[in-house]
């Protein structure tokens, strides 16, 4: 793993993220800034920083920990080696700006090579299209993507603004929270979240948008729901903790020591609950590229507006590349799918869909996530790990999208793991199941089940079609595949073979899913506008759904 080292560097017009210096651990952790020049991200400093944070959080009783879904070593499988979930200053592995700044990084040339090849291929593709049709770029898809754009933008702004209702709800909990009646708050939270989701899904269904707009709105609704759930769950727990601390301090029979132990949860860094329950604090969380709520996050010293402009330009450029690939390489094969069949179309689309998948990765995690991180001075830019080296779907699910992985770890995996061993009547069927199934396996199954439900729900809402829960069952089938791959010694030890099998599955599954979900639309209509909309939306669903 790479990371920070205080190192001298020549003057540069482009500053690296101004991370707080290591001279004061408290300043680094609680998000305060100083005027001292910031350290450069290099390996030894990152390792030192990571160790300091791990030591501190282990002392301060980190509020959410998790064990990896598929531990790679025996130490990771042991309960006492649980990994804390917290944030620390880090850069993205493939952030091109940081790679160019760190002149010794070996990944810099690989990123340059990738974009050079993509650019050369697109120029060749556009020139061939011009020779055949006399136009540089197919424009039928653009009219569908940008149709009713104002309606979509206004609806999306209203969606984001509506999430602010969580702030007065938490304020109410601060006043009336009772640890002995925690279930009532859970019921209120669940009812509020379900009502909010139902309203916005119904709104999306009533607008009559094309598939592309429905897909975007459905995905953004899920993302905002994750933020709402994390904000409410974290603050609800802290509200109960605050009431417990107040009762212990009022108790004269020695409860002050217990109150001091719980105080670390209310004030892990510098801000003490409930002083964080403000619209400004929530707005910063809403704009930050994080799905797990914390009272404070590590912050950079200032905003680099040149970096923001670069990420904005990168978003626009990658979107143009994405559009060209879809319009010139994906749609033609989908249009011929009723004649050629799903199998032949899947073979033709393996290369284009893999390209779309990589482009989606860059536009989401490199351009958009890093851009919002810079605007909010969010210092933890570790939005992904080296997922391209994954040796299975379990490792991929941990590394491909870390914000979602951290959300599932804190709000699904760990609650199930902690609640699983609770005693039940010995005669009950659930008690027998709990004795037979280890907590880690039960938590993993619950996490995959929850993720599969989100995948299927998003696709159904975006496509307005239920295709026999194919995506749900394909997701759940990962569990036996993971178990089998870990139980077969000859396969478990073949690291290169496992990585090859992973890539083969990913390259073939994406186009098959796209063809399966769009075949009915292409078989019924040959209208260019309908076909383009169906192709664009199905493409976005097939690619984006992997991020949930």
DASULSUL-V468154 format. One line per field, one symbol per residue. ss: DSSP state (H for helix, E for strand, - for the rest). phi: phi as a letter, one per 20 degrees, with the letter a starting at -180 (. if undefined). burial: + if it has 16 or more other ideal C-beta (glycine too) atoms within 10 Angstrom, else -. Layout:
# DASULSUL-V468154
ss=???
phi=???
burial=???
This chain:
# DASULSUL-V468154
ss=----E-------------------HHHHHH---------E--HHHHHHHHHHHHHHHHH-----EE-------HHHH-HHH-EE-----E-----HHHHHH------HHHHHHHHHHHHHHHHHHHHHHHHHH------HHHHHH---HHHHHHHHHHHHHH--HHHHHHHHHHHH--HHHHHHHHHHHHHHHHHHHHHHHHHHHH----HHHHHHHHHHHHHHHHHHHHHHHHHHHHHHHHHHHHHHHH-----HHHHHHHHHHH------------HHHHHHHHH-----------E-----HHHHHHHHHHHHHHHHHHHHHHHHHHHHHHH-HHHH-HHHHHHHHHHHHHHHHHHHHHHHHHHHHHHHHHH--E-E------HHH---HHHHHHH--HHHHHHHHHHHHHHHHHHH--------HHHHHHHH--HHHHHHHHHHHHHHHHHHHHHHHHH------HHHHHHHHHHHHHHHHHH-HHHH--HHHHHHHHHHHHHHHHHHHHHHHHHHHHHH---HHHHHHHHHHHHHHHHHHHH-
phi=.erfbfcfbfgbfdefgffffefcffffeenfdcefgefefcgffffffffgfffffffelgfbcbdgfcfecfffffffdfefebdbfbdffdfffffffegeffegfffffgfffffffffffffffffedncfbfdffffffeflffffffffffgfffffffffffgffgedfcgfcffffffffffffffffffffffffeemfffgfffgfffffffffgffffffffffffffffffffffffeeenefffffffffffcfccedfdfeecffffffffefecddecfbcfcefbeefffffffffffffffffgfffffddefgfffefgeenfffffffegfgffffffffgffeeeeffffffffeleeeeeeadfffegdrfffffedfbfgfffffffdcffgfffeffgfcgfeffffffffedfgfffffffffffffffgfffffffelbddllffffffffffffffffeeeffefeefffffffffffffefgffffffedggfffebdffffffffffffffffefffee
burial=-++++---------++++++++----++++++-----+++++--++-++---+--++--+-++++++++++----------+-++++++++++++++++-++--+-++--+------+---+---+--+-------++--+--++------+--++--+---+--++-++--++--+-------+---+--++--++--++--+----+++++++++++++++++++++++++++++++++++++--+----------+---+-++-++-+-++-++---++-+++-++++++++++++++--+--++-++--++--+--+++++++++++-+++-+----+--++-+++-++++++-+++++++++++++++++++++++++++-++-+++++++++++++++++++++++++-++--+-------------+----++-+++-+++++++-++++++++++-----+-++--++-++--+--+------------++-++---+-++++++++++++-++-------+++++++++++++++++++
